[in-house]
Amino acid sequence: MLRYMGAVRRELADGAEREGEGASIEGLIIAHEATDRLRYAAGEVPSVDLQVYDVDFRLHPEPSGS
């Protein structure tokens, strides 16, 4: 994550900073489950947010029309 944030800052955001715009680089980790290890790691980097997703869907048979 930090490698990508560093690349964005170096390749994209530096140009904006030179033109007087403050560039803020933030990271987002999206996971199905947040383990303690992941929470500890994400919690140490103020500009990285951790979000957990839920997936809920149902399948229904569709008539074939034959």
ABEGO torsion letter per residue (X at the ends): XAAAAAAAAAAAAAAAAAAGBBBBBBBBBBBABBBAAAAAAAAABAABBBBBBBBBBBBBBBBAGX
